[in-house]
Amino acid sequence: MIDNPILNRPYDVPTRHFAFDDEGITDRVEESRRPSSYFVPVPRPRKGTRQLELAELTADQIRLNELVNRIRERVTRWRRAGYPRVTPTSRRLLEHWADPERENRVLFCQREAAETAIYLSEVASRDTDVWMRNSLDEVNGEHNDGLPRVALKMATGSGKTVVMAMLIAWQVLNKVAAPQDKRFSKRFLVVTPGLTIRDRLRVLLPGLTM
């Protein structure tokens, strides 16, 4: 029985997680961040439901997301180094989002999502991290040839709309600062399941109709 499931602060890098074993999730705390992984579920027939419960997910069903973990490690190292090899505009934004004294702090998961997108766009195509872009390009070539995409997976309620706003701000401010830089844009297509997200993003363009 886990009395308190909260192990980490929402604004800081996660440093602890609950371990899984052959019986499922345990109350044993590992002093490290949980690696990115997924489960290969083996459904057990149940009367009235086919859903798999958390207790049925065991350690032997875990598969690591190797590429995600390698990218995460690189982004962590880059963050600790002070965000080198990005534009001055991007660095100011990253430092602003990371400022522990600012009001309305962004959650760490929001920061990391934006950081990852910026890293892939501005840093990963250089130096020793070119393998990262090549790996993503290879997968995109198999599934989205001609339309390269990067997915930022976030939990329900973790503030994906805020991340969308952060990425739009990053792109627009860089485009204004360097109009000839083809890595940045001032035009965006936002696809949402309803009007709520559109209305929340309207604050980025208060003088325009969306």
C-alpha positions as CSV (number, residue, x, y, z in Angstrom):
1,M,0.0,0.0,0.0
2,I,1.4,3.4,-1.0
3,D,0.3,6.0,1.5
4,N,1.6,9.0,-0.4
5,P,2.2,8.6,-4.1
6,I,3.9,12.1,-4.5
7,L,7.7,11.8,-4.4
8,N,8.8,14.8,-6.4
9,R,8.3,18.6,-6.6
10,P,6.4,19.7,-9.7
11,Y,8.9,22.3,-10.6
12,D,12.1,20.3,-10.2
13,V,13.8,17.4,-12.0
14,P,12.3,14.1,-10.7
15,T,14.8,12.3,-8.5
16,R,12.8,9.4,-7.0
17,H,10.2,6.8,-8.3
18,F,8.4,3.7,-7.1
19,A,9.8,0.5,-8.3
20,F,8.0,-2.3,-10.2
21,D,8.6,-6.0,-9.5
22,D,7.1,-9.3,-10.7
23,E,4.0,-8.5,-8.6
24,G,3.4,-5.0,-10.0
25,I,4.1,-1.6,-8.5
26,T,5.6,-1.6,-5.0
27,D,6.1,1.0,-2.2
28,R,9.9,0.7,-2.6
29,V,11.4,4.0,-3.6
30,E,14.3,4.1,-6.1
31,E,16.5,7.2,-5.6
32,S,16.6,8.1,-9.3
33,R,14.4,9.3,-12.1
34,R,12.2,6.6,-13.7
35,P,13.5,5.9,-17.2
36,S,11.1,6.4,-20.0
37,S,9.5,3.1,-20.8
38,Y,6.3,1.4,-21.8
39,F,4.4,-1.7,-20.9
40,V,3.6,-4.7,-23.2
41,P,0.3,-5.7,-21.5
42,V,-0.9,-9.2,-21.3
43,P,-4.7,-8.9,-20.8
44,R,-6.4,-11.3,-18.4
45,P,-10.0,-12.0,-19.3
46,R,-12.3,-10.5,-16.7
47,K,-16.0,-10.6,-16.4
48,G,-17.6,-7.3,-17.4
49,T,-14.3,-5.6,-18.4
50,R,-11.3,-6.0,-20.6
51,Q,-9.2,-3.2,-19.1
52,L,-5.9,-3.9,-17.6
53,E,-5.4,-2.6,-14.1
54,L,-2.2,-1.0,-12.8
55,A,-1.6,-3.8,-10.4
56,E,-1.4,-6.2,-13.3
57,L,1.5,-4.3,-14.9
58,T,4.7,-6.1,-13.8
59,A,8.4,-5.6,-14.3
60,D,8.7,-8.3,-17.0
61,Q,6.4,-6.3,-19.2
62,I,8.5,-3.1,-19.2
63,R,10.3,-2.1,-22.3
64,L,12.7,0.9,-22.3
65,N,12.3,3.8,-24.8
66,E,16.0,3.8,-25.6
67,L,15.9,6.8,-28.0
68,V,13.8,8.9,-25.6
69,N,16.2,8.1,-22.7
70,R,19.3,9.0,-24.8
71,I,17.7,12.3,-25.8
72,R,16.6,13.0,-22.2
73,E,20.2,12.4,-21.1
74,R,21.6,14.8,-23.7
75,V,19.0,17.5,-22.9
76,T,19.8,17.2,-19.1
77,R,23.5,17.7,-19.8
78,W,22.8,20.7,-22.0
79,R,20.5,22.2,-19.4
80,R,23.2,21.9,-16.7
81,A,25.7,23.5,-19.0
82,G,23.5,26.6,-19.4
83,Y,21.8,26.0,-22.7
84,P,24.8,26.5,-25.1
85,R,24.7,26.5,-28.9
86,V,21.3,28.2,-29.2
87,T,20.3,31.7,-30.4
88,P,20.5,34.5,-27.8
89,T,16.7,34.8,-28.0
90,S,16.2,31.1,-27.2
91,R,18.7,31.2,-24.3
92,R,16.8,34.2,-22.8
93,L,13.5,32.3,-23.0
94,L,15.0,29.1,-21.6
95,E,16.5,31.0,-18.7
96,H,13.3,32.8,-18.1
97,W,11.3,29.6,-18.0
98,A,13.8,28.1,-15.6
99,D,13.9,31.1,-13.2
100,P,12.9,29.8,-9.8
101,E,12.0,33.4,-8.7
102,R,9.5,34.1,-11.5
103,E,5.8,34.2,-10.9
104,N,3.6,31.5,-12.5
105,R,6.5,29.1,-12.8
106,V,6.2,26.5,-15.4
107,L,6.1,22.8,-14.4
108,F,9.3,20.8,-15.0
109,C,7.5,18.5,-17.5
110,Q,6.5,21.7,-19.4
111,R,10.0,23.0,-19.4
112,E,11.5,19.7,-20.5
113,A,9.1,19.4,-23.4
114,A,10.0,22.9,-24.7
115,E,13.7,22.3,-24.0
116,T,13.6,19.0,-26.0
117,A,11.9,20.7,-29.0
118,I,14.5,23.5,-28.9
119,Y,17.4,21.1,-28.5
120,L,16.3,19.0,-31.4
121,S,15.8,22.1,-33.6
122,E,18.9,24.1,-32.7
123,V,21.5,21.8,-31.2
124,A,21.0,18.2,-32.2
125,S,21.9,18.7,-35.9
126,R,25.4,19.8,-34.9
127,D,28.5,18.2,-33.5
128,T,28.2,14.7,-31.9
129,D,24.4,14.7,-31.7
130,V,23.7,14.4,-35.4
131,W,22.7,10.8,-34.7
132,M,19.7,12.1,-32.9
133,R,18.3,13.9,-36.0
134,N,19.2,11.0,-38.2
135,S,17.3,8.5,-35.9
136,L,14.2,10.7,-36.0
137,D,14.5,11.3,-39.7
138,E,14.7,7.6,-40.3
139,V,11.5,6.9,-38.3
140,N,9.7,9.8,-40.0
141,G,10.8,8.4,-43.4
142,E,9.1,5.1,-42.6
143,H,5.8,6.6,-41.3
144,N,5.5,10.3,-42.4
145,D,7.7,10.6,-45.4
146,G,7.7,14.2,-46.5
147,L,6.1,15.4,-43.3
148,P,8.7,15.2,-40.5
149,R,7.1,15.3,-37.0
150,V,8.3,15.2,-33.4
151,A,5.9,14.1,-30.6
152,L,6.1,15.4,-27.1
153,K,4.2,13.0,-24.9
154,M,2.7,14.5,-21.7
155,A,0.2,13.2,-19.2
156,T,-3.4,14.4,-19.0
157,G,-3.6,17.6,-17.0
158,S,0.2,18.4,-17.2
159,G,-0.3,21.6,-19.2
160,K,0.1,20.8,-22.8
161,T,-1.5,24.1,-23.9
162,V,1.2,26.0,-22.0
163,V,3.8,24.1,-23.9
164,M,2.1,25.0,-27.2
165,A,2.3,28.6,-26.2
166,M,5.9,28.3,-25.2
167,L,6.9,26.8,-28.5
168,I,4.9,29.4,-30.5
169,A,6.6,32.2,-28.5
170,W,10.0,30.6,-29.1
171,Q,9.4,30.5,-32.9
172,V,7.9,33.9,-33.3
173,L,10.5,35.8,-31.2
174,N,13.3,34.1,-33.0
175,K,11.8,34.9,-36.4
176,V,11.4,38.5,-35.4
177,A,15.0,38.6,-34.3
178,A,16.3,36.9,-37.4
179,P,13.8,37.0,-40.3
180,Q,16.0,35.2,-42.7
181,D,16.5,32.1,-40.4
182,K,14.5,29.4,-42.0
183,R,14.4,27.3,-38.8
184,F,11.7,29.7,-37.4
185,S,8.2,30.7,-38.5
186,K,5.4,33.1,-37.6
187,R,2.7,30.9,-39.0
188,F,1.2,27.9,-37.2
189,L,-1.4,25.3,-37.6
190,V,-3.0,24.3,-34.3
191,V,-5.2,21.2,-34.3
192,T,-7.3,20.7,-31.2
193,P,-10.3,18.6,-30.2
194,G,-12.3,21.6,-29.2
195,L,-12.4,25.4,-28.8
196,T,-10.9,25.6,-25.3
197,I,-7.3,25.3,-26.3
198,R,-7.8,27.8,-29.1
199,D,-9.3,30.3,-26.7
200,R,-6.5,29.8,-24.3
201,L,-3.9,30.4,-27.0
202,R,-5.7,33.6,-28.1
203,V,-3.7,35.5,-25.4
204,L,-0.7,35.2,-27.7
205,L,-2.5,37.3,-30.3
206,P,-4.8,39.6,-28.4
207,G,-5.3,42.0,-31.4
208,L,-6.2,39.3,-33.9
209,T,-9.1,37.0,-34.6
210,M,-8.4,33.3,-34.5
